Amino acid sequence: MKRLYALVSLCLSAGLGAQISEAPGPWSLHVQLTYQLQGHGGFTAPYEGDNSLQDRREVRGSYTTTVFAGRRLWEGAELYANAEAFAGAGVSRVLGLAAPPNGETYRVDSTTLKAGLARLFLRQTWNLGEPTEAVEDGPNQVATRQSRRRVVFTAGKLSGTDIFDANTYSHDARTQFNNWSLWANAAWDYPADTRGYTWGVALEWLHDDWALRAGSLMEPREANQLQLDHDVHHAHGEVIELEHDHELGGQKGALRLLAFQNHARMGSYREALALAPAAPDVTATRVPGRAKHGFGLNAEQAVTPGLGLFLRAGWNDGKTESWAFTEVERTLSMGLSASGRAWGRSGDRVGLGFAANGLNRHHRDYLVAGGSGFMVGDGRLAYSAERVLDAYYALAVGSLGSFSFEAQRFERLAFNRDRGPATICGLRLHLQL
């Protein structure tokens, strides 16, 4: 515990020093700290398996702190490194739900405080025209000037969601919606280790209201595990995204279309059922180079300066096992986010979101027969789409961060209409400097 206090004090001191710097320079230094506490009571569950959400009362907490360091190297080039400390656990060890409730727990794998390198990447920007606009200093952003017409190359250790599937109203589990299928497209099985990071490259072309992005990222060696697969000939994930920004009624909006294809040593649900119909095990059918592809839609639209709407939809072929993110092959999510301006709390935010997630036939049959993945598997299954309603209120703590209250209502837990419904409530403290 003394080590934890010392680390937090060091991070806060470093971040405060960066914040009070009088003039923009070649360095950027920031820090964040997020603590979450979530729990649920009992619910209806006539049976359970090894991967089920436990039907008894439980309360779990998670903690992360990140130091964001960046430096400008030469014109247009910046180097960033993030050190991260983490501890805690998700409810039921992040099992039993296709859309877990805590967006931080994919980075947390131990109740003992650990530390590691989260990101280490180079970003090179080539401005293609004038005028340029000032970009303020922030986490992983040195103060600079950018043109609306530019090319950006990024290489190193990062998260695929740093570059792709962005959304103004639902993209940050530390300050916005916390449910996995709301802050990201749950059907995009994006390449990452169990903490959400990978190594890769990305290239972006931005031209006024249009943007085109493409990237190639490393896959984990085992499903949802920490070690990445260095056999990149057989294990890699490609993603491409087209974005168009627009205005409706004078309010900003954006539409993004995403396509991906992953290659990894994944198993086949159909082969697992054929091999052992009474006790299928998808891990027994793994071979190098299996492919999975899918598509995503991501839309956002401001209605007023303080109110915005968002929508995501996604699909993947689902023939191979879920590998890196979560066990979802069909997803639809939507919601709204509003500031507290109407009641004199402009720094506060309130959000209400809904998501429905489903599976394809092969994955469904596998779970019905008693199979398990890395997140779901009740031993049997009465299939129906999992649904979740997520509501939060983030109370601004001056300029330092926010304190959030949250409730998530789950129906048909892990696609099983025999289990639930269940309500998970949470508290979240986020500080940033």
N, C-alpha and C positions, 0 to 999 in steps of 0.2 A: 504493500500500500504506500510506503514511503517513496518507493521508486515512481509510482503513479503520480503522486503529488509533485515530485520533483520534475517529472516530464511535463506535466500540465503547466507548471509555473514557468519552465523554460520556454514552452511553446507560446504562452500568453505574452511573456516579456518580448520574445522575438517578434510576434505579430504586432504588438503595440508600438515597438520601435519602428516597424515598417509603416504603420499607419500615420505616425506623426512626422514622417520625413517631409521636409519643407518643399522639395522640388522633385519632379520625376527624374529618375536616374536610370542607369542600366540594370538595376536590380529590382526584383519584386519579391516580397516576403510576406506571407500571410499564414494564418492558422485557423483551424476549425476544431470544435469539440462538440460531439453529439452523444447524448445519453438517452436511451429509450427504455421504458418499462411497459410491458404488455402482459395482459392476463385474460383468462376466460373462466367461466364456471362450467358446470356439468351440462351435458346435452344428450339427446337421444342417440344411442348407438347399440343396436342389437348384437353387433359383432365387431371385431377389430383384427387387424393384421400387424405385422412388424412395422409397416410404414404409415400407420393410422395416427391421426390427431387424437391424443388421449382424451377420453370423455370425462375426466375428473378435473377439478379446479387446478389451475397452475398459473404461476406468475414468473416471467423471465425478463432479464434486462440485458442490454448490450451497450457497449461504449466504443467509440472511435475518436481518435484525434489525429489530425493530419497537418503537417507543416508543408506549405507550398512554397518552393523556392524557384526563382527564375532569373535568368540573366540574358541581356542582349549581347550577342557575340559580334556581329557585324550587321551591315544594313539588311534588314528584313529577317535576320536569323536570331532565334531565341532558343535557349536550352532550359528545360524544366526538370526538376526532381521533386518528388513527393515522398516524405517519410511518414509512415502511418503506424500508430499503435492501436491495438484493438483487444477487446475481451468481451465475454458474455455468451449468450445462447438465445436462440429463438424458441418460441413455444413448440413443444414436442420435437425438439431437435430439427426444426424446419422440415418436418414430415407431415403428411396427411392432408395437405392442401396444394392444389395446383398453382394457386396464386397466394403465396405466403404474405403475412401482414406486415413484416418488418423489412424494409428495403436495405437495412444495414446488415442483417444477419448473414447475407451471402459472403460478407467479408470476415465474419467472425466464426471461428471453428474451435474455440477453447474458452473456458471460463478463466484461464490463467492469462494475464496480460502478456501479449506478444508484440513484437515490432517488426516491420519489414519495409522494403522499398515498394511503394505502390506504383509510381510512375517515374520514368526517365526517358524523355523524348526531346527530339530536335524539331523545331518548327521553322520552316523557311517560307517567307512571303515575298512574292514579286508583285508590286503594284503596277498595273498596266495603264494607268491614266490618272488624270487630275479631274476634279480636286480630290484631296485626301481629307479624311475626317479623324478627329482625335479619338483614340480608344483609351479609356481609363485603366489605370493599374487595378488588378484584381487577382484572385487565385488563378494561377497558370496563365497570367496575362500581364506582361510588362507593358507599361504605358508606351503607346506608339501612335503612329498615324497610318491609316489604311484607306485605300481607294475602294469604291464599290465595284471596280473591275480589277480582279487580282487572281493570282494562282497561289495556292498554299500546299506545301508538301510537309507531311508529318511522318516521322519514323522513330520507333523506339518502343518502350513499354508504356501502355496506356489502356484505357477501356474503349471498346468499340462504341459505346454510347456517348463518349466524349465528342464524337464527330458525327455520328449518325443517329437518326430517330429523335432529334431534339424537339422540344415543345415548350413554349413559354409558360404554360400553365400546369404542366404535369411531366416533370423530368428529373426532379431532385427529391429523393426520399428523405433528405435531411430537413427540408423546409416545406415541401408540398405534399402531394399524396404519397402514402407510405406503401400501399399495396403493389406488389410486383407487376400485376397486369394493368396498372394505371400509369406508373412512371416509365414504363417501357412497353414495346410491342411484345406480348408474351409468346407469340408464334414465331418470332425471330429468335432462333436458338443461337444467339450470338456467341462467337468464340471467346472463351475466357476461362481462367482457372476458377476454383471455387470461391475466390475472393473478388472475382469480377474483372481481373486484369489479364492482359496478354501482351505479346510482342507483335508488331506489324508495321505496315506502311499505309498511308492514305494520301490521295491527291485530290484537291478541290479546285474547281474553276468557278469563279463568281463573276457574273456580268449583270450589273444593275439588279433587276428583280429575279434573276435566274441563278441557280447554283447546281452544279453537277459534282457529285462526290463518288469516289471509288476507293476501295481498300482491300488489302489482303492481310489476314490475321492468323496467328497460330492457334491450334486446337489443343485441348487437354489430352493427355495420354490415356486417362481413364475417365469415365463419365463423371463430371462435376467434381474432379479432384484437382489438387494443387499443381502437380507436375505437368508441364506442357510437353507435347510430342515433338521431338526434334526431327522426326522423319517427315519433313515438310513436303516431300514429294507425294506422300499418301495422306497427310493430315494438314489441312489448311481450310480457311473459310474466306470466301469472296463476297463482297457486298457493294452494291451500287445504288445511289439515291439521287433523284431529281427533285429539286425544290423550286417552287414559284411563289414569290411574295406578292401581295396585292393589297388593295384598299377597297373596302365596301362601306359606303356611307361615311367616308373619311376616317374609318378605323382600320388598323392594320390586321392582316391575316396571312396565312401561309398554307400551302398544300405540298406535301412530300410523298413521293412514290418510291418504295424501296424494293429491291430484289436481292436474294442471296442464294448462294450454294455453298454447302459445307461438305468437306471430305474428312473422314476420320475412321478409326477402327470400331465402327458402330455395329451393333447386332441388328437382326431382323425379327420383328414381331411374328411375321408369318412363318419364318423358318423355326422359331422357338416353339410355336404351337405344333408344327409338324413333327418336330423332334421329340417333344414330350407333352402331349396334349393334356395330361392330368396335372402336370407340375412344370409349366414352361419357365425357362430361364433365358432371358434375352442375352445375357452375358456369355452364354455358351455358344452363341452364333457369331461372335465378333470376328470380322476379317478386315484387313487394312483397305482403305480407299473407298469405303461405301459413301454414297452421296445422298444429300438431302437438300431440297430447294424449297423456296417459298417467297411470298410477296407480302408487302405491308403498305398500308395507307395511313397517313398521319396529317390531321388538319387542325388548325387553330384559327380563331377569329375573335377579335376584340369587339364587344358590343358597345361599351362605353369605355372611357379611360380607366375605370375601376372594375370592369366586369369582362371576363373572357370565357369562351367556350372551346372545348377540344374534343377530338374524336380520333380513335385509332381502330383499325381493322387489320387482321392478319390471317395468313393461311400458310401451312407447309404440308408437304406430301405425306409426312408421318410414317413412311415405310420403314425407316430405321429408327433405332431407339433415340430418345431424347438424350442430349449429350452434355450441354454446357449450362443452359439457363434454367428452364423449367419444363414440365411435361404438359405442354399445350400445343395443339395443332390448328385450332380455330379460335379466334378471339375477336371480340368487339367491346370496346370501352369508350366511354364518353363522360363528360362532366362539365362543371363550371367552377370558376375561381373568381372571387370578388375581394376587393379591398374593404377595409372598415371605414372608408371615407364617409359613408352615409350616416354613421353614428359617431363621427368625430374621432375615429381611430384609424387614420389613413395608413399607418404602418402595419396594422393587423391584416390577416387574410383568412378567409373562410372558403372551404371547398367541399363540393359534393360530387362524387363520382360513382359510376356503375360499370361493372365488367361482367361479361359472360364468356366462359372458356369451354372448349370442347375438344374431342378426340376424333381421329379417323377410325374406320372400322377395324383395322388390324390391331391397333393399340387397344381399342375397346375390348375386342375378343380376348386379347392376351390378359387383361386385368380380370375379365369375367372368369377365366380359367384358373385364377389364383396367382398370376404372375405379379411381379413388383418391378418398379423402376427405381431411380435413385431418390424419388420424392414421394410417390404415391403407390398404394397397393394395400387394400384392406382384406386381402384373402379371397374375396369374391366381390361382385359388383352388380348393382342394379343401376344401369347407366342413365345419366342425365347430365346436362351441361352444368358445370359449377358456376354459381353466381355470387357476386360480392357487391355490397354497397359500402362505400368508404366516405366518411364525413370527418372533417377536422376543422379546428379553429386555432390559428397561430397568433398568439398574443405577442406583439413586438416588445422586446426588452431594450428600449432605446435604439441605438445603432449597433448594439452588440449582438443581436440575434433574436430568438423567439422561444416562447414556451407554448407547446401545442397540446391540445386535448383532442383525442381521436376515438372514433368508434367504427368498427367494421363488422358488418352482418354477413355471414356466409350461409348459403343454402346449397344442399347437395354436395357436401364436402368431398373433394377428390373425385368428382363426377359420380357420386354414389347417393342416390335419393333415399337410401336406408339410413344415412347418417346425417345428423343435424336437424335443424339449423343451429348455428353457434354464433355468439357475439364476442368479439375480442376488443377490449378497450385498452387505451394506451395513453401514456404521457411521454412527451419528447422535449428535451432541452437542447437547443442548438445555439452555440456561441461562435462568433467569427470576428477576426481582427485582421 
